């Protein structure tokens, strides 16, 4: 470890679908945060750890900030906003191809209440012409005095190295919080549940919105070295249950197969996945069911 080792915590904030999870996964070189073309897929604060010989950055991928429509939405927004005062640097991601609107105005007003340095990360630069990109940067810079402005493509990795170099300059000398080979502080069960939820969202698309949670009922290694995973997919309506199961169980089988591939890649071992589907009416508005499905308000 370097004698002048630097470390700190960086929050990834922004509107839903700005690319926060994609950026963190790109930095870490592996998937620990759920990725989907649906907005609001990240529900918990997910910590990813990036370590070099000179520094360690602990990234906190927060839920997208949006106008809540239910208790789960309230939980997600509180989780994101709480983070602003608990970190060393804020990375505010915007989608370069999206126009400035009330959602961005809301976030900037919240940023004005914190003394934490804020980077403007202009994501999805591959979707806009360079001239348009300059206009976007100018528009945001007029509204807030950002410590740094870094254009990136989180999906393709463009300029991500530059972002990490600039970020390190803002870190103070400090300890290495996590071992160098650790990339997240979340237990494997949490990551496994997120991978299953990701596949369900990807495959059902608009048919089953965010009224979906995954609970790991059992996860254990068997004598032959394979890992057995039993999980329940929770939905709000019987019609959604039918969609998740599919004709003769075809959809549920496909969700399990796709999730298994990612879980095997993460664990480095053979995996067996068994899935069930359960209806919990209006669970996103029930404090009890939110806790039962893994969303603990006392963590925030």
Buried (B, 14 or more C-beta within 10 A) or exposed (E): EEEEBBBBBBBBBBBBBBBBBBBBBBBBEEBBBBBBEBBBBBBBBBBBBBBEEEBBBBBBBBBBBBEEEBBBBBBBBBBBBBBBEEBBBBBBBBBBBBEEEEBBEBBBEBBEEEEBBBBBBBBBBEBBEEEEBEEBBEEBEEBBEBBBBBBBBBBEEBBBEEBBEBBBEBBEEBEBBBEEEEBBBBEBBBBBBBBBBBBBBBBBEEEBBBBBBBBBEEBEEEEEEEBBBBBBBBBBBEEBBBBBBBEEEEBBBBBBEBBBEBBBEBBEEEBBBEBBBEEBEEBBBBEEBBEBBBBEEEEB
